[in-house]
Amino acid sequence: MIVIRWIRAFVGFWIDFVVGDDWTVAATVLVALLATWGLTRAGLPVWWLLPAAATASTAVSLRRATEHARRPTPPP
């Protein structure tokens, strides 16, 4: 029982660490990793794809978060 609880906590930590607050960034990085791997296997020099995707997805996530924070709360 203790081992299962430990495994659950370990997996939960890593999911929370990788996904964090915005799952779209994690999904974009995963897709970019797979695309970079596939295109590199095809012989294309696409080393720039992963940093570009990570930067763009982070920028979009930050923009969404700041717009949400700036939105005024409706009066009660």
PDB file of N, CA, C and O in Angstrom:
ATOM      1  N   MET A   1       0.810  -1.196   0.000  1.00  0.00           N
ATOM      2  CA  MET A   1       0.000   0.000   0.000  1.00  0.00           C
ATOM      3  C   MET A   1       0.850   1.257   0.000  1.00  0.00           C
ATOM      4  O   MET A   1       0.538   2.219  -0.701  1.00  0.00           O
ATOM      5  N   ILE A   2       1.936   1.256   0.791  1.00  0.00           N
ATOM      6  CA  ILE A   2       2.804   2.424   0.869  1.00  0.00           C
ATOM      7  C   ILE A   2       3.505   2.661  -0.460  1.00  0.00           C
ATOM      8  O   ILE A   2       3.715   3.806  -0.863  1.00  0.00           O
ATOM      9  N   VAL A   3       3.868   1.573  -1.142  1.00  0.00           N
ATOM     10  CA  VAL A   3       4.554   1.704  -2.428  1.00  0.00           C
ATOM     11  C   VAL A   3       3.626   2.340  -3.454  1.00  0.00           C
ATOM     12  O   VAL A   3       4.055   3.203  -4.219  1.00  0.00           O
ATOM     13  N   ILE A   4       2.388   1.936  -3.482  1.00  0.00           N
ATOM     14  CA  ILE A   4       1.428   2.503  -4.435  1.00  0.00           C
ATOM     15  C   ILE A   4       1.209   3.985  -4.139  1.00  0.00           C
ATOM     16  O   ILE A   4       1.130   4.795  -5.063  1.00  0.00           O
ATOM     17  N   ARG A   5       1.114   4.342  -2.878  1.00  0.00           N
ATOM     18  CA  ARG A   5       0.944   5.744  -2.507  1.00  0.00           C
ATOM     19  C   ARG A   5       2.165   6.566  -2.930  1.00  0.00           C
ATOM     20  O   ARG A   5       2.027   7.695  -3.400  1.00  0.00           O
ATOM     21  N   TRP A   6       3.367   5.989  -2.759  1.00  0.00           N
ATOM     22  CA  TRP A   6       4.586   6.669  -3.151  1.00  0.00           C
ATOM     23  C   TRP A   6       4.639   6.851  -4.667  1.00  0.00           C
ATOM     24  O   TRP A   6       5.003   7.923  -5.152  1.00  0.00           O
ATOM     25  N   ILE A   7       4.283   5.822  -5.406  1.00  0.00           N
ATOM     26  CA  ILE A   7       4.284   5.910  -6.869  1.00  0.00           C
ATOM     27  C   ILE A   7       3.278   6.963  -7.327  1.00  0.00           C
ATOM     28  O   ILE A   7       3.577   7.762  -8.214  1.00  0.00           O
ATOM     29  N   ARG A   8       2.100   6.968  -6.731  1.00  0.00           N
ATOM     30  CA  ARG A   8       1.086   7.965  -7.079  1.00  0.00           C
ATOM     31  C   ARG A   8       1.573   9.388  -6.807  1.00  0.00           C
ATOM     32  O   ARG A   8       1.363  10.288  -7.620  1.00  0.00           O
ATOM     33  N   ALA A   9       2.216   9.581  -5.675  1.00  0.00           N
ATOM     34  CA  ALA A   9       2.749  10.907  -5.335  1.00  0.00           C
ATOM     35  C   ALA A   9       3.866  11.303  -6.294  1.00  0.00           C
ATOM     36  O   ALA A   9       3.947  12.463  -6.697  1.00  0.00           O
ATOM     37  N   PHE A  10       4.719  10.369  -6.660  1.00  0.00           N
ATOM     38  CA  PHE A  10       5.818  10.635  -7.584  1.00  0.00           C
ATOM     39  C   PHE A  10       5.298  11.034  -8.958  1.00  0.00           C
ATOM     40  O   PHE A  10       5.752  12.021  -9.537  1.00  0.00           O
ATOM     41  N   VAL A  11       4.350  10.271  -9.476  1.00  0.00           N
ATOM     42  CA  VAL A  11       3.761  10.584 -10.787  1.00  0.00           C
ATOM     43  C   VAL A  11       2.997  11.899 -10.727  1.00  0.00           C
ATOM     44  O   VAL A  11       3.081  12.704 -11.655  1.00  0.00           O
ATOM     45  N   GLY A  12       2.263  12.126  -9.664  1.00  0.00           N
ATOM     46  CA  GLY A  12       1.532  13.383  -9.509  1.00  0.00           C
ATOM     47  C   GLY A  12       2.445  14.585  -9.477  1.00  0.00           C
ATOM     48  O   GLY A  12       2.128  15.624 -10.057  1.00  0.00           O
ATOM     49  N   PHE A  13       3.588  14.456  -8.798  1.00  0.00           N
ATOM     50  CA  PHE A  13       4.552  15.545  -8.762  1.00  0.00           C
ATOM     51  C   PHE A  13       5.054  15.864 -10.160  1.00  0.00           C
ATOM     52  O   PHE A  13       5.093  17.029 -10.554  1.00  0.00           O
ATOM     53  N   TRP A  14       5.437  14.846 -10.909  1.00  0.00           N
ATOM     54  CA  TRP A  14       5.995  15.096 -12.237  1.00  0.00           C
ATOM     55  C   TRP A  14       4.962  15.644 -13.202  1.00  0.00           C
ATOM     56  O   TRP A  14       5.287  16.483 -14.042  1.00  0.00           O
ATOM     57  N   ILE A  15       3.733  15.188 -13.099  1.00  0.00           N
ATOM     58  CA  ILE A  15       2.687  15.749 -13.950  1.00  0.00           C
ATOM     59  C   ILE A  15       2.476  17.215 -13.618  1.00  0.00           C
ATOM     60  O   ILE A  15       2.369  18.047 -14.519  1.00  0.00           O
ATOM     61  N   ASP A  16       2.416  17.541 -12.327  1.00  0.00           N
ATOM     62  CA  ASP A  16       2.244  18.931 -11.926  1.00  0.00           C
ATOM     63  C   ASP A  16       3.454  19.773 -12.313  1.00  0.00           C
ATOM     64  O   ASP A  16       3.301  20.930 -12.704  1.00  0.00           O
ATOM     65  N   PHE A  17       4.646  19.210 -12.212  1.00  0.00           N
ATOM     66  CA  PHE A  17       5.867  19.939 -12.558  1.00  0.00           C
ATOM     67  C   PHE A  17       5.952  20.213 -14.050  1.00  0.00           C
ATOM     68  O   PHE A  17       6.311  21.319 -14.453  1.00  0.00           O
ATOM     69  N   VAL A  18       5.631  19.231 -14.872  1.00  0.00           N
ATOM     70  CA  VAL A  18       5.740  19.389 -16.327  1.00  0.00           C
ATOM     71  C   VAL A  18       4.600  20.238 -16.863  1.00  0.00           C
ATOM     72  O   VAL A  18       4.835  21.144 -17.662  1.00  0.00           O
ATOM     73  N   VAL A  19       3.391  19.972 -16.449  1.00  0.00           N
ATOM     74  CA  VAL A  19       2.236  20.687 -16.978  1.00  0.00           C
ATOM     75  C   VAL A  19       2.130  22.064 -16.341  1.00  0.00           C
ATOM     76  O   VAL A  19       1.893  23.045 -17.045  1.00  0.00           O
ATOM     77  N   GLY A  20       2.297  22.162 -15.050  1.00  0.00           N
ATOM     78  CA  GLY A  20       2.258  23.452 -14.368  1.00  0.00           C
ATOM     79  C   GLY A  20       0.897  24.109 -14.440  1.00  0.00           C
ATOM     80  O   GLY A  20      -0.132  23.447 -14.308  1.00  0.00           O
ATOM     81  N   ASP A  21       0.896  25.414 -14.650  1.00  0.00           N
ATOM     82  CA  ASP A  21      -0.349  26.178 -14.659  1.00  0.00           C
ATOM     83  C   ASP A  21      -1.065  26.140 -15.998  1.00  0.00           C
ATOM     84  O   ASP A  21      -2.281  26.322 -16.051  1.00  0.00           O
ATOM     85  N   ASP A  22      -0.343  25.911 -17.067  1.00  0.00           N
ATOM     86  CA  ASP A  22      -0.942  25.982 -18.400  1.00  0.00           C
ATOM     87  C   ASP A  22      -0.578  24.736 -19.195  1.00  0.00           C
ATOM     88  O   ASP A  22       0.567  24.575 -19.617  1.00  0.00           O
ATOM     89  N   TRP A  23      -1.541  23.867 -19.396  1.00  0.00           N
ATOM     90  CA  TRP A  23      -1.282  22.615 -20.093  1.00  0.00           C
ATOM     91  C   TRP A  23      -0.973  22.840 -21.570  1.00  0.00           C
ATOM     92  O   TRP A  23      -0.380  21.970 -22.208  1.00  0.00           O
ATOM     93  N   THR A  24      -1.360  23.982 -22.125  1.00  0.00           N
ATOM     94  CA  THR A  24      -1.113  24.208 -23.555  1.00  0.00           C
ATOM     95  C   THR A  24       0.376  24.376 -23.843  1.00  0.00           C
ATOM     96  O   THR A  24       0.838  24.005 -24.922  1.00  0.00           O
ATOM     97  N   VAL A  25       1.129  24.926 -22.900  1.00  0.00           N
ATOM     98  CA  VAL A  25       2.577  25.051 -23.100  1.00  0.00           C
ATOM     99  C   VAL A  25       3.206  23.665 -23.146  1.00  0.00           C
ATOM    100  O   VAL A  25       4.037  23.391 -24.012  1.00  0.00           O
ATOM    101  N   ALA A  26       2.823  22.798 -22.233  1.00  0.00           N
ATOM    102  CA  ALA A  26       3.364  21.435 -22.218  1.00  0.00           C
ATOM    103  C   ALA A  26       2.990  20.689 -23.492  1.00  0.00           C
ATOM    104  O   ALA A  26       3.816  19.969 -24.054  1.00  0.00           O
ATOM    105  N   ALA A  27       1.753  20.853 -23.953  1.00  0.00           N
ATOM    106  CA  ALA A  27       1.326  20.178 -25.181  1.00  0.00           C
ATOM    107  C   ALA A  27       2.080  20.713 -26.396  1.00  0.00           C
ATOM    108  O   ALA A  27       2.466  19.942 -27.274  1.00  0.00           O
ATOM    109  N   THR A  28       2.291  22.017 -26.450  1.00  0.00           N
ATOM    110  CA  THR A  28       3.029  22.608 -27.571  1.00  0.00           C
ATOM    111  C   THR A  28       4.469  22.129 -27.595  1.00  0.00           C
ATOM    112  O   THR A  28       4.999  21.817 -28.661  1.00  0.00           O
ATOM    113  N   VAL A  29       5.105  22.066 -26.441  1.00  0.00           N
ATOM    114  CA  VAL A  29       6.486  21.585 -26.382  1.00  0.00           C
ATOM    115  C   VAL A  29       6.558  20.119 -26.779  1.00  0.00           C
ATOM    116  O   VAL A  29       7.494  19.714 -27.469  1.00  0.00           O
ATOM    117  N   LEU A  30       5.594  19.321 -26.357  1.00  0.00           N
ATOM    118  CA  LEU A  30       5.571  17.913 -26.750  1.00  0.00           C
ATOM    119  C   LEU A  30       5.430  17.763 -28.258  1.00  0.00           C
ATOM    120  O   LEU A  30       6.146  16.970 -28.869  1.00  0.00           O
ATOM    121  N   VAL A  31       4.522  18.510 -28.861  1.00  0.00           N
ATOM    122  CA  VAL A  31       4.332  18.453 -30.312  1.00  0.00           C
ATOM    123  C   VAL A  31       5.590  18.937 -31.030  1.00  0.00           C
ATOM    124  O   VAL A  31       5.998  18.358 -32.037  1.00  0.00           O
ATOM    125  N   ALA A  32       6.199  19.999 -30.509  1.00  0.00           N
ATOM    126  CA  ALA A  32       7.430  20.511 -31.123  1.00  0.00           C
ATOM    127  C   ALA A  32       8.575  19.501 -31.018  1.00  0.00           C
ATOM    128  O   ALA A  32       9.362  19.351 -31.952  1.00  0.00           O
ATOM    129  N   LEU A  33       8.664  18.809 -29.879  1.00  0.00           N
ATOM    130  CA  LEU A  33       9.679  17.759 -29.741  1.00  0.00           C
ATOM    131  C   LEU A  33       9.477  16.656 -30.771  1.00  0.00           C
ATOM    132  O   LEU A  33      10.428  16.224 -31.422  1.00  0.00           O
ATOM    133  N   LEU A  34       8.236  16.204 -30.915  1.00  0.00           N
ATOM    134  CA  LEU A  34       7.955  15.150 -31.881  1.00  0.00           C
ATOM    135  C   LEU A  34       8.202  15.621 -33.308  1.00  0.00           C
ATOM    136  O   LEU A  34       8.745  14.874 -34.123  1.00  0.00           O
ATOM    137  N   ALA A  35       7.807  16.857 -33.618  1.00  0.00           N
ATOM    138  CA  ALA A  35       8.027  17.390 -34.962  1.00  0.00           C
ATOM    139  C   ALA A  35       9.517  17.548 -35.252  1.00  0.00           C
ATOM    140  O   ALA A  35       9.975  17.231 -36.349  1.00  0.00           O
ATOM    141  N   THR A  36      10.271  18.037 -34.270  1.00  0.00           N
ATOM    142  CA  THR A  36      11.720  18.191 -34.454  1.00  0.00           C
ATOM    143  C   THR A  36      12.371  16.837 -34.671  1.00  0.00           C
ATOM    144  O   THR A  36      13.222  16.682 -35.546  1.00  0.00           O
ATOM    145  N   TRP A  37      11.974  15.869 -33.880  1.00  0.00           N
ATOM    146  CA  TRP A  37      12.528  14.522 -34.031  1.00  0.00           C
ATOM    147  C   TRP A  37      12.208  13.953 -35.414  1.00  0.00           C
ATOM    148  O   TRP A  37      13.088  13.421 -36.090  1.00  0.00           O
ATOM    149  N   GLY A  38      10.951  14.065 -35.828  1.00  0.00           N
ATOM    150  CA  GLY A  38      10.555  13.508 -37.124  1.00  0.00           C
ATOM    151  C   GLY A  38      11.226  14.203 -38.296  1.00  0.00           C
ATOM    152  O   GLY A  38      11.681  13.545 -39.231  1.00  0.00           O
ATOM    153  N   LEU A  39      11.292  15.517 -38.253  1.00  0.00           N
ATOM    154  CA  LEU A  39      11.906  16.250 -39.356  1.00  0.00           C
ATOM    155  C   LEU A  39      13.420  16.060 -39.389  1.00  0.00           C
ATOM    156  O   LEU A  39      14.024  16.066 -40.462  1.00  0.00           O
ATOM    157  N   THR A  40      14.037  15.891 -38.213  1.00  0.00           N
ATOM    158  CA  THR A  40      15.468  15.611 -38.177  1.00  0.00           C
ATOM    159  C   THR A  40      15.761  14.237 -38.749  1.00  0.00           C
ATOM    160  O   THR A  40      16.746  14.055 -39.465  1.00  0.00           O
ATOM    161  N   ARG A  41      14.914  13.276 -38.439  1.00  0.00           N
ATOM    162  CA  ARG A  41      15.072  11.924 -39.007  1.00  0.00           C
ATOM    163  C   ARG A  41      14.915  11.943 -40.520  1.00  0.00           C
ATOM    164  O   ARG A  41      15.482  11.102 -41.217  1.00  0.00           O
ATOM    165  N   ALA A  42      14.137  12.915 -41.035  1.00  0.00           N
ATOM    166  CA  ALA A  42      13.956  13.035 -42.479  1.00  0.00           C
ATOM    167  C   ALA A  42      15.120  13.774 -43.140  1.00  0.00           C
ATOM    168  O   ALA A  42      15.173  13.880 -44.366  1.00  0.00           O
ATOM    169  N   GLY A  43      16.056  14.286 -42.329  1.00  0.00           N
ATOM    170  CA  GLY A  43      17.232  14.927 -42.883  1.00  0.00           C
ATOM    171  C   GLY A  43      17.162  16.439 -42.964  1.00  0.00           C
ATOM    172  O   GLY A  43      18.018  17.063 -43.592  1.00  0.00           O
ATOM    173  N   LEU A  44      16.166  17.035 -42.344  1.00  0.00           N
ATOM    174  CA  LEU A  44      16.027  18.493 -42.380  1.00  0.00           C
ATOM    175  C   LEU A  44      16.686  19.121 -41.151  1.00  0.00           C
ATOM    176  O   LEU A  44      16.574  18.585 -40.049  1.00  0.00           O
ATOM    177  N   PRO A  45      17.365  20.242 -41.328  1.00  0.00           N
ATOM    178  CA  PRO A  45      17.979  20.919 -40.177  1.00  0.00           C
ATOM    179  C   PRO A  45      16.963  21.824 -39.472  1.00  0.00           C
ATOM    180  O   PRO A  45      16.855  23.006 -39.800  1.00  0.00           O
ATOM    181  N   VAL A  46      16.234  21.283 -38.524  1.00  0.00           N
ATOM    182  CA  VAL A  46      15.164  22.037 -37.849  1.00  0.00           C
ATOM    183  C   VAL A  46      15.455  22.214 -36.368  1.00  0.00           C
ATOM    184  O   VAL A  46      14.542  22.136 -35.545  1.00  0.00           O
ATOM    185  N   TRP A  47      16.709  22.450 -36.018  1.00  0.00           N
ATOM    186  CA  TRP A  47      17.093  22.640 -34.627  1.00  0.00           C
ATOM    187  C   TRP A  47      16.383  23.844 -34.017  1.00  0.00           C
ATOM    188  O   TRP A  47      16.194  23.886 -32.801  1.00  0.00           O
ATOM    189  N   TRP A  48      15.996  24.799 -34.808  1.00  0.00           N
ATOM    190  CA  TRP A  48      15.397  26.053 -34.356  1.00  0.00           C
ATOM    191  C   TRP A  48      13.925  25.898 -33.984  1.00  0.00           C
ATOM    192  O   TRP A  48      13.362  26.773 -33.326  1.00  0.00           O
ATOM    193  N   LEU A  49      13.296  24.802 -34.393  1.00  0.00           N
ATOM    194  CA  LEU A  49      11.852  24.640 -34.192  1.00  0.00           C
ATOM    195  C   LEU A  49      11.476  24.574 -32.712  1.00  0.00           C
ATOM    196  O   LEU A  49      10.515  25.221 -32.294  1.00  0.00           O
ATOM    197  N   LEU A  50      12.206  23.817 -31.927  1.00  0.00           N
ATOM    198  CA  LEU A  50      11.870  23.658 -30.514  1.00  0.00           C
ATOM    199  C   LEU A  50      12.012  24.960 -29.721  1.00  0.00           C
ATOM    200  O   LEU A  50      11.094  25.305 -28.977  1.00  0.00           O
ATOM    201  N   PRO A  51      13.125  25.699 -29.844  1.00  0.00           N
ATOM    202  CA  PRO A  51      13.191  26.973 -29.113  1.00  0.00           C
ATOM    203  C   PRO A  51      12.124  27.973 -29.568  1.00  0.00           C
ATOM    204  O   PRO A  51      11.586  28.721 -28.752  1.00  0.00           O
ATOM    205  N   ALA A  52      11.821  27.986 -30.862  1.00  0.00           N
ATOM    206  CA  ALA A  52      10.795  28.907 -31.360  1.00  0.00           C
ATOM    207  C   ALA A  52       9.421  28.544 -30.800  1.00  0.00           C
ATOM    208  O   ALA A  52       8.666  29.429 -30.397  1.00  0.00           O
ATOM    209  N   ALA A  53       9.092  27.262 -30.771  1.00  0.00           N
ATOM    210  CA  ALA A  53       7.792  26.824 -30.257  1.00  0.00           C
ATOM    211  C   ALA A  53       7.678  27.094 -28.756  1.00  0.00           C
ATOM    212  O   ALA A  53       6.627  27.524 -28.281  1.00  0.00           O
ATOM    213  N   ALA A  54       8.748  26.845 -28.016  1.00  0.00           N
ATOM    214  CA  ALA A  54       8.718  27.093 -26.572  1.00  0.00           C
ATOM    215  C   ALA A  54       8.565  28.580 -26.279  1.00  0.00           C
ATOM    216  O   ALA A  54       7.809  28.962 -25.385  1.00  0.00           O
ATOM    217  N   THR A  55       9.276  29.417 -27.024  1.00  0.00           N
ATOM    218  CA  THR A  55       9.178  30.865 -26.818  1.00  0.00           C
ATOM    219  C   THR A  55       7.788  31.377 -27.174  1.00  0.00           C
ATOM    220  O   THR A  55       7.202  32.164 -26.431  1.00  0.00           O
ATOM    221  N   ALA A  56       7.268  30.935 -28.300  1.00  0.00           N
ATOM    222  CA  ALA A  56       5.944  31.393 -28.734  1.00  0.00           C
ATOM    223  C   ALA A  56       4.847  30.933 -27.775  1.00  0.00           C
ATOM    224  O   ALA A  56       3.962  31.716 -27.431  1.00  0.00           O
ATOM    225  N   SER A  57       4.896  29.683 -27.343  1.00  0.00           N
ATOM    226  CA  SER A  57       3.842  29.195 -26.450  1.00  0.00           C
ATOM    227  C   SER A  57       3.919  29.872 -25.089  1.00  0.00           C
ATOM    228  O   SER A  57       2.886  30.121 -24.468  1.00  0.00           O
ATOM    229  N   THR A  58       5.112  30.171 -24.619  1.00  0.00           N
ATOM    230  CA  THR A  58       5.253  30.891 -23.357  1.00  0.00           C
ATOM    231  C   THR A  58       4.718  32.310 -23.481  1.00  0.00           C
ATOM    232  O   THR A  58       4.060  32.810 -22.569  1.00  0.00           O
ATOM    233  N   ALA A  59       4.999  32.960 -24.606  1.00  0.00           N
ATOM    234  CA  ALA A  59       4.494  34.321 -24.831  1.00  0.00           C
ATOM    235  C   ALA A  59       2.970  34.342 -24.869  1.00  0.00           C
ATOM    236  O   ALA A  59       2.345  35.230 -24.288  1.00  0.00           O
ATOM    237  N   VAL A  60       2.376  33.375 -25.546  1.00  0.00           N
ATOM    238  CA  VAL A  60       0.911  33.300 -25.616  1.00  0.00           C
ATOM    239  C   VAL A  60       0.330  33.037 -24.230  1.00  0.00           C
ATOM    240  O   VAL A  60      -0.686  33.627 -23.862  1.00  0.00           O
ATOM    241  N   SER A  61       0.961  32.164 -23.469  1.00  0.00           N
ATOM    242  CA  SER A  61       0.480  31.861 -22.123  1.00  0.00           C
ATOM    243  C   SER A  61       0.571  33.088 -21.221  1.00  0.00           C
ATOM    244  O   SER A  61      -0.356  33.368 -20.460  1.00  0.00           O
ATOM    245  N   LEU A  62       1.673  33.817 -21.300  1.00  0.00           N
ATOM    246  CA  LEU A  62       1.814  35.029 -20.490  1.00  0.00           C
ATOM    247  C   LEU A  62       0.806  36.094 -20.887  1.00  0.00           C
ATOM    248  O   LEU A  62       0.253  36.779 -20.026  1.00  0.00           O
ATOM    249  N   ARG A  63       0.565  36.237 -22.177  1.00  0.00           N
ATOM    250  CA  ARG A  63      -0.430  37.216 -22.630  1.00  0.00           C
ATOM    251  C   ARG A  63      -1.812  36.860 -22.094  1.00  0.00           C
ATOM    252  O   ARG A  63      -2.539  37.729 -21.612  1.00  0.00           O
ATOM    253  N   ARG A  64      -2.174  35.571 -22.181  1.00  0.00           N
ATOM    254  CA  ARG A  64      -3.471  35.132 -21.665  1.00  0.00           C
ATOM    255  C   ARG A  64      -3.590  35.388 -20.165  1.00  0.00           C
ATOM    256  O   ARG A  64      -4.636  35.824 -19.685  1.00  0.00           O
ATOM    257  N   ALA A  65      -2.519  35.117 -19.433  1.00  0.00           N
ATOM    258  CA  ALA A  65      -2.545  35.301 -17.978  1.00  0.00           C
ATOM    259  C   ALA A  65      -2.647  36.773 -17.605  1.00  0.00           C
ATOM    260  O   ALA A  65      -3.377  37.123 -16.677  1.00  0.00           O
ATOM    261  N   THR A  66      -1.929  37.639 -18.310  1.00  0.00           N
ATOM    262  CA  THR A  66      -2.001  39.060 -17.973  1.00  0.00           C
ATOM    263  C   THR A  66      -3.335  39.670 -18.377  1.00  0.00           C
ATOM    264  O   THR A  66      -3.840  40.554 -17.685  1.00  0.00           O
ATOM    265  N   GLU A  67      -3.910  39.220 -19.474  1.00  0.00           N
ATOM    266  CA  GLU A  67      -5.237  39.717 -19.858  1.00  0.00           C
ATOM    267  C   GLU A  67      -6.278  39.290 -18.832  1.00  0.00           C
ATOM    268  O   GLU A  67      -7.180  40.058 -18.497  1.00  0.00           O
ATOM    269  N   HIS A  68      -6.153  38.077 -18.342  1.00  0.00           N
ATOM    270  CA  HIS A  68      -7.096  37.583 -17.340  1.00  0.00           C
ATOM    271  C   HIS A  68      -6.944  38.369 -16.032  1.00  0.00           C
ATOM    272  O   HIS A  68      -7.935  38.655 -15.360  1.00  0.00           O
ATOM    273  N   ALA A  69      -5.707  38.716 -15.677  1.00  0.00           N
ATOM    274  CA  ALA A  69      -5.466  39.456 -14.435  1.00  0.00           C
ATOM    275  C   ALA A  69      -5.941  40.899 -14.548  1.00  0.00           C
ATOM    276  O   ALA A  69      -6.359  41.487 -13.550  1.00  0.00           O
ATOM    277  N   ARG A  70      -5.885  41.473 -15.732  1.00  0.00           N
ATOM    278  CA  ARG A  70      -6.307  42.866 -15.930  1.00  0.00           C
ATOM    279  C   ARG A  70      -7.817  43.027 -16.020  1.00  0.00           C
ATOM    280  O   ARG A  70      -8.339  44.124 -15.825  1.00  0.00           O
ATOM    281  N   ARG A  71      -8.514  41.946 -16.313  1.00  0.00           N
ATOM    282  CA  ARG A  71      -9.956  42.005 -16.484  1.00  0.00           C
ATOM    283  C   ARG A  71     -10.621  42.467 -15.189  1.00  0.00           C
ATOM    284  O   ARG A  71     -10.394  41.875 -14.134  1.00  0.00           O
ATOM    285  N   PRO A  72     -11.435  43.512 -15.258  1.00  0.00           N
ATOM    286  CA  PRO A  72     -12.075  43.982 -14.020  1.00  0.00           C
ATOM    287  C   PRO A  72     -13.107  42.986 -13.517  1.00  0.00           C
ATOM    288  O   PRO A  72     -13.784  42.314 -14.295  1.00  0.00           O
ATOM    289  N   THR A  73     -13.207  42.911 -12.212  1.00  0.00           N
ATOM    290  CA  THR A  73     -14.210  42.016 -11.622  1.00  0.00           C
ATOM    291  C   THR A  73     -15.548  42.746 -11.597  1.00  0.00           C
ATOM    292  O   THR A  73     -15.602  43.939 -11.297  1.00  0.00           O
ATOM    293  N   PRO A  74     -16.605  42.049 -11.906  1.00  0.00           N
ATOM    294  CA  PRO A  74     -17.922  42.696 -11.898  1.00  0.00           C
ATOM    295  C   PRO A  74     -18.350  43.034 -10.478  1.00  0.00           C
ATOM    296  O   PRO A  74     -18.028  42.310  -9.535  1.00  0.00           O
ATOM    297  N   PRO A  75     -19.074  44.130 -10.329  1.00  0.00           N
ATOM    298  CA  PRO A  75     -19.536  44.480  -8.976  1.00  0.00           C
ATOM    299  C   PRO A  75     -20.544  43.457  -8.457  1.00  0.00           C
ATOM    300  O   PRO A  75     -21.286  42.871  -9.245  1.00  0.00           O
ATOM    301  N   PRO A  76     -20.581  43.237  -7.150  1.00  0.00           N
ATOM    302  CA  PRO A  76     -21.488  42.219  -6.593  1.00  0.00           C
ATOM    303  C   PRO A  76     -22.935  42.650  -6.620  1.00  0.00           C
ATOM    304  O   PRO A  76     -23.811  41.902  -6.186  1.00  0.00           O
TER     305      PRO A  76
END
